[in-house]
Amino acid sequence: MSASASESIESHYVEVALPVPLRKLFTYDVPSQLRGTLKPGSRVAVSFSRRKLAGFVVSGRDDLPEGVSRALPVAGLLDSEPVFTDELLRFLDQAAKYYMHPLGEVLRAAAPALPSGAMRRLRKDGFLEATENLPGQRVAHHRTWKVTATGKDPSTVRLGARQKKLMDRFSDRDSILLEELRGEVADPRAVIRSLTEKGLLEFEEVEAIRDPFFRAPVKRDEPPAPTAAQQIAIDRMVKALANRSGQAFLVHGVTGSGKTEVYL
């Protein structure tokens, strides 16, 4: 990656990073009509293993790799300007090496989407295949009861234990959905009906959005206090992070010893 992203590549061949699970670059011939138009960071269309892919030019070269007798030509340039600057291309190359991941897949993940015109050309030339969209998502609804307190004073009515417990839920709320009362008392429908007969509640059937948590507040976990061994590991990692040393750590321990908690 010695060429600058602002400099056109005049070489006969280019090294292209492809979005395939291989940690290597692939050499392609630069056709005469594209000579001088390709730059590091340019997105190009190429053929690869009987497929057509969009790859990224990394650098130029004047000859073929050892043992290679011919190279397939670059099929086309997909953008008028490189999608990556020289600085960003170097950074992504370093990231790919650091995480030992194919450069082409890293570049594909970081690249902006193709313009609609380029997409149409790629589909026409066979580099992209159009598929039907999946059905749109819909919000699931269901029928339930909305229970509302009438405002009548519960102390004026004789209540059983289940009835009193359920009425306590209305101390700071006027209406509650049936799902929120499940688990509070056994057979909440029967209790609601009996309280309705006493004039304390009224209910109506309504359509509600399905909520797996029944609108209940989700309690946050309290982080456990680290053990002495965990604290030693945490302190060393925090110190390395503060110093920006880029130091790697291996946390060793048997299953269930609390290694994950160190990272959390």
Buried (B, 14 or more C-beta within 10 A) or exposed (E): BEBBBEEBBEBBBBBBBBBBEEBEBBBBBBEEEBEEEBBBBBBBBBBBEEEBBBBBBBBBBEEBEEEEEEBEBBBBBBBEEBBBBBEBBBEBBEBBEEEEBBBBBBBBEBBEEBEEEBBEBBEEEEBBEEEEEEEEEEEEEEEBBBBBBEEEEBEEBEBEEBBBBBBEBBEEEEBBBBBBBEEBBEEBEEBBEBBBEBEBBBBEEBEBEEEEEEEEEEEEEEEEEBEEEBEEBBEEBEEBEEEEEEEEEEBEEEEEBBBEBBEE
